[in-house]
Amino acid sequence: MANHVPINARLIGCNEHESHFAFDLVYNNTSQIKIDMLTGDNHTVNQINYVALDAIDIEFVPSIKNIREASAFLYCTRDLDIYKGLISPKGKVDLALN
């Protein structure tokens, strides 16, 4: 749904995880509505969705149920000193490992 308009749909089984289909639904959007951002509950979260959606310039903003627990796994690519606030990254990703 985008602004309360259904743009793409796919029926999945109850044994399938929603996160496996998020990229496909956005990437194969055939409507006239441009999608800039995708959000969803914890069922849309997996590690590849952040990268895959970023590759097609879609911002992935999941609704995190327990932010304190999720922040324990938060990493960044910039210096840790620039992050001020209640939630900060646990560590920095080593980009030299590419």
Secondary structure, DSSP 8 states (H G I E B T S, - for coil): -BTTB--------TTS-GGGTHHHHHHT--SS----EE---GGG--HHHHHHHHHTT-EE----S-HHHHGGG-EESS-GGG--SS---SEE--GGG-
